[in-house]
Amino acid sequence: MEEKNPHPNQYKEPHFTCEIHYGPDSDKYIREYQQMKAASFREQLEKFNRQELLKLRTMLEEYHKG
C-alpha cells in the first residue's frame, strides 16, 4: 500500500524553538497562573448538574485505570 502524504494546506503541528528562561519570580507567576486556571475550572464544574458530575467522575476513574 502506498504511503499517503498530507495535502500542503493541511494543518501542521507548530514547531517551537524558543527557550524558557526562569527568573527569581517565576515560581510566583507559575503559581498564580495555576490558581487562575483552577478557579476557571472550578467555575465550569459548578455549572454541571449532579448527573453530569457523576459521569465525569466515572470517565476520570476509567481514564486513570488505564
Beta strands, then each sheet from edge to edge (+ up, - down):
end
